[in-house]
């Protein structure tokens, strides 16, 4: 164990004492300023399965309660979709999350999703890419209908400017 600790200290010293250099040869640190600042969590449920639907609604109510308690600042979309809509092939609802609360929201959904699947994707000006190659899943994935998405979104970023979080900070 002592050898590992010494090696670990050496690694830390090397990393934190090193001059700032590009992450990848030929890449500037400017690229790192293009940080994703807002996310969507789409909670999926089988709309014709009462048990599955109830699990999704219970999770949503828990999110609402935790928001009230100040646990995190996320915004569940006001409606629950009880049928496929847009690219989403089953019942779903959306929770918006700013990067400032992403870790807490991700942990919460990871620990509490049960058998529900959750699509997590960034919010940028490229909805098709955000829902496909930039998306990750908690639980089994679902095939999305990408034809419902535009390649480029013209609206400015910042879904909830009043909160002064994410892109609106």
NUPASE-80514 format. One record per atom (N, C-alpha, C): x, y, z. Coordinates in steps of 0.05 Angstrom, whole numbers, plus 32768, in hexadecimal, padded with zeros to 4 digits. Layout:
XYZ;...
//
This chain:
80107FE88000;800080008000;801180198000;8027801A800E;803880328010;804480397FF5;804A80247FE4;8055802A7FCA;803F80387FB9;8026802E7FBB;8011803B7FAC;800D80587FB5;800D805D7FCF;800A80787FD8;8020808A7FCE;803980807FCE;804F80907FC4;804C80967FA6;804480817F97;803F80857F7B;802980997F76;801480977F86;7FFD80A97F83;800680C67F88;801780CA7F9D;802180E57FA2;803280EF7F8B;804280DE7F7F;805280E57F68;804180EE7F51;802C80DF7F4C;801A80E67F36;800D81017F3B;800381057F54;7FF7811E7F5A;800A81357F57;802381327F60;803781477F5D;803C814D7F40;803F81387F30;8044813B7F13;802E814A7F05;801581427F0B;7FFE814E7EFD;7FFA816B7F06;7FFB81707F1F;7FF5818B7F28;800C819F7F27;802481957F23;803B81A77F20;804281AB7F03;8035819C7EF1;803B819E7ED4;803081B87EC9;803E81C47EB6;803481DC7EA9;801B81D57E99;800981E87E95;7FF181E37E86;7FF781DF7E69;7FF081C87E5E;7FF481C17E42;7FDA81B77E36;7FD881B87E1C;7FC081AD7E0F;7FBB81907E18;7FA1818A7E1B;7F99816F7E23;7FA2815A7E0F;7F9E81607DF6;7FA6814E7DE0;7FB8815E7DCE;7FCC81517DC3;7FDE815F7DB0;7FCD816C7D9A;7FD281867D95;7FC381947D81;7FA981A07D8A;7FA2819B7DA3;7F8881A67DAD;7F8F81BD7DC0;7F8081D27DBE;7F8581E97DD0;7F7481E67DE9;7F7B81F37DFE;7F6B81F37E16;7F5182037E12;7F5082137DFD;7F3882217DF6;7F20820E7DF3;7F2681F67DE8;7F1181E27DE4;7F0381DB7DFF;7F1181DD7E15;7F0681D67E2F;7EF181EA7E39;7EF182027E2D;7EDD82167E35;7EC282117E2A;7EBF81FE7E17;7EA681F77E0C;7E9881E27E1D;7E9481E97E36;7E8981D77E4A;7E6A81D57E46;7E6081BE7E4A;7E4381BA7E4A;7E3881C37E65;7E2481D47E65;7E1B81E07E7E;7DFE81D97E85;7DF081CB7E74;7DD581C37E7A;7DD081A77E6E;7DBF81987E7C;7DB9817C7E75;7D9C81767E77;7D9381627E6A;7D7881567E6D;7D7B813A7E77;7D6B81327E8A;7D6781177E92;7D4B81107E89;7D4880FC7E77;7D2E80F37E6E;7D2880D87E7C;7D1480D77E8D;7D0D80BF7E9B;7CF880B17E8A;7CFE80987E83;7CED80887E71;7CDD80737E81;7CC4806F7E78;7CB4805A7E85;7CA1804E7E70;7C9980367E74;7C8680297E62;7C6A80337E6A;7C5F80447E59;7C4680527E60;7C2E803F7E64;7C2F80277E59;7C1880147E5C;7C1C80017E74;7C3280057E82;7C387FF47E99;7C3480057EB2;7C1F80007EC1;7C1880117ED8;7C2E80127EED;7C3B7FFB7EF2;7C507FFA7F06;7C68800C7EFD;7C6F800A7EE4;7C8580197ED9;7C7F80377ED9;7C66803D7ED1;7C5D80597ED1;7C5E80657EED;7C5480557F00;7C53805F7F1C;7C6F80637F27;7C8280527F20;7C9E80557F28;7CA980707F1E;7CA380767F05;7CAD808F7EF9;7CA180A77F07;7C8780A67F0D;7C7980BC7F1A;7C8380C07F37;7C8880AA7F44;7C9380AB7F5F;7CAF80B87F5F;7CBF80B07F4C;7CDA80BD7F4A;7CD780DB7F44;7CC580E27F33;7CC080FF7F2D;7CB7810E7F46;7CA581027F55;7C9C810F7F6E;7CB381127F82;7CC580FF7F82;7CDC81017F94;7CEE81177F8B;7CF2811A7F71;7D0281317F66;7CF5814B7F6F;7CDB814E7F6C;7CCD81677F73;7CD1816C7F91;7CD081587FA2;7CD3815B7FBE;7CF081647FC5;7D0381587FB8;7D20815F7FBD;7D26817B7FB3;7D1981847F9E;7D1C81A07F95;7D1281B37FAB;7CFB81AD7FB5;7CEF81BD7FCB;7D0181BE7FE3;7D0F81A87FE9;7D2181A68000;7D3C81B27FFB;7D4181BB7FE2;7D5B81C87FDC;7D7181B47FD6;7D6B819B7FD2;7D7F81867FCC;7D8E818C7FB2;7D8081947F9E;7D8C819C7F85;7D7A81AF7F76;7D8581BC7F62;7D7581CE7F51;7D7481C17F35;7D5D81B57F31;7D5781A97F17;7D3A81B17F11;7D3281AF7EF8;7D1681B67EF1;7D0A81A07EE1;7CF681927EED;7CE7817E7EDE;7CD4818C7ECB;7CD381837EB3;7CBF818F7EA0;7CA4818C7EAC;7C93819F7EA8;7C7881A07EB5;7C6781887EAD;7C6C817C7E96;7C5A81667E8E;7C69814B7E8E;7C5981367E90;7C62811B7E8D;7C5681117E73;7C6681067E62;7C5D80FC7E48;7C5480DF7E4B;7C3A80DA7E49;7C3080BF7E4C;7C2F80AF7E32;7C3D80B97E1E;7C3F80AB7E05;7C5980B47DF8;7C6380A67DE4;7C7B80AE7DD6;7C7880CB7DCC;7C8D80DA7DCD;7C8D80F67DC3;7CA980FD7DB9;7CAA810A7DA2;7CC481127D97;7CD580F97D92;7CEE80FA7D9B;7D0080E37D97;7CFC80CD7DAC;7CEB80D27DC0;7CE880C07DD7;7CD380AB7DD1;7CDA80917DD1;7CC9807B7DC8;7CB480717DDC;7CB6807A7DF5;7CA380717E0A;7C9C80897E1B;7C8C80847E2F;7C85809A7E42;7C9E80A57E4E;7C9E80BF7E54;7CB680CB7E5F;7CAF80E67E6C;7CC280F07E7B;7CC2810C7E83;7CDF81157E85;7CE2812F7E84;7CFD813B7E82;7D03814A7E9C;7D1C81497EA4;7D2681597EBA;7D3E81697EAF;7D3D81837EB0;7D5381957EA8;7D6681977EC0;7D8081977EBA;7D9481997ECF;7DAB81AA7EC7;7DB281BF7ED7;7DCA81CE7ED0;7DE381BF7EDA;7DF981C67ECE;7E1281B77ED4;7E1981BA7EF2;7E1181D07EFE;7E1781D47F1B;7E0A81BF7F2D;7DF581B27F23;7DE8819D7F33;7DE881827F25;7DF8817F7F11;7DF981667F01;7E01814E7F12;7E1781517F21;7E21813A7F31;7E0C81307F45;7DFF81437F52;7DEB813B7F66;7DD3812E7F58;7DCA813A7F41;7DB3812E7F33;7DBA81127F28;7DD281107F1C;7DDB80F67F11;7DDC80E17F27;7DE780E87F3E;7DE880D67F55;7DCC80CE7F5E;7DBA80E17F60;7D9F80DC7F68;7D9180C87F55;7D9380CE7F3B;7D8580BC7F28;7D9280A17F27;7DAD80A07F29;7DBB80867F29;7DB180757F40;7DAE80817F57;7DA780717F6F;7D89806C7F72;7D78807B7F64;7D5C80797F68;7D4B80727F50;7D57806C7F39;7D4880677F21;7D39804C7F21;7D41803A7F32;7D35801F7F32;7D3880127F17;7D2280097F0B;7D227FFC7EF1;7D1E800F7EDA;7D1C80297EE0;7D17803D7ECB;7D3180427EBB;7D2E80497EA2;7D4580517E92;7D45806F7E90;7D5C807B7E90;7D5F80987E8F;7D73809F7E79;7D6A80B07E67;7D7B80BB7E52;7D8680D57E5C;7DA080D97E5C;7DAD80F27E64;7DBB80FD7E4C;7DB581167E46;7DC381227E2F;7DC881407E35;7DDD814B7E29;7DE381677E2C;7DD081787E1C;7DCF81917E23;7DC081A57E14;7DD481B87E06;7DD681B57DEC;7DE781C67DDC;7DD681CF7DC4;7DE281DB7DB1;7DD481E37D99;7DD281CC7D84;7DD981B47D8C;7DD9819D7D7A;7DC881867D86;7DAD81897D85;7D9B81757D91;7D9F81597D88;7DA381557D6E;7DA7813A7D63;7DBF812C7D70;7DD5813A7D70;7DEE812F7D7C;7DEB812C7D9A;7DDD813F7DA7;7DD9813D7DC4;7DCA81247DCC;7DB5811D7DBC;7DA581067DC2;7DB180EB7DB8;7DC680ED7DA8;7DD280D47D9D;7DEE80D07DA8;7E0280DA7D9C;7E1D80D47DA3;7E2680E07DBE;7E1980F57DC7;7E2081017DE0;7E0F80F87DF8;7DFC80E77DF3;7DE980DD7E07;7DF480C57E16;7DEB80C27E2F;7DF280AB7E3F;7DD880A07E4C;7DD980887E54;7DC1807B7E5F;7DC780707E7B;7DB380737E8D;7DB280647EA6;7D9D804E7EA0;7DA580367EA2;7D9280207E9C;7D9380197E7E;7D8280077E76;7D817FFF7E59;7D7A80177E47;7D8680187E30;7D80802E7E1D;7D6880277E0D;7D5C803C7E01;7D4580397DEF;7D4E80457DD4;7D44803A7DBE;7D4980467DA4;7D3980607DA1;7D4680757D9A;7D39808F7D97;7D3280947D7A;7D1E80A57D75;7D1680AD7D5A;7D2480C77D54;7D3C80C47D48;7D4D80DC7D43;7D4080EE7D2E;7D2D80E47D1E;7D2180F57D0A;7D11810C7D17;7D0B810A7D30;7CFC811F7D3E;7D0E81367D48;7D2881337D44;7D3B81477D4E;7D4781577D37;7D4C81717D3C;7D5B81817D28;7D79817E7D2D;7D8881837D18;7DA581827D1B;7DB081997D2B;7DA481B17D26;7DAE81CA7D33;7D9681D87D3F;7D9A81E27D57;7D8681F17D66;7D8E820E7D65;7D7C821F7D5C;7D82823C7D59;7D7E824C7D72;7D6F82417D85;7D6A82507D9E;7D8382537DAF;7D8582697DBD;7D9D826C7DCF;7D9B82577DE5;7DB382507DEF;7DB4823D7E05;7DAB824A7E1F;7DA2823B7E32;7D9982457E4C;7D7B82417E4F;7D73822A7E58;7D5782237E59;7D4782327E6E;7D5382377E85;7D4682457E9B;7D56825C7EA5;7D5782727E96;7D6882897E9D;7D6382957EB8;7D4B82947EC2;7D4582A07EDC;7D5582937EF3;7D5C827A7EEF;7D6B826C7F04;7D8982747F06;7D9282817EF0;7DAE828A7EEF;7DC282737EF4;7DBC825C7EE7;7DCC82457EE8;7DD2823B7ECC;7DE582297EC9;7DEA821E7EAF;7DF482337E9C;7DE982347E84;7DF282487E70;7DE982647E78;7DD782677E8A;7DCD82827E92;7DDC828E7EAA;7DF182817EB2;7E01828A7EC9;7E1082A37EC2;
//
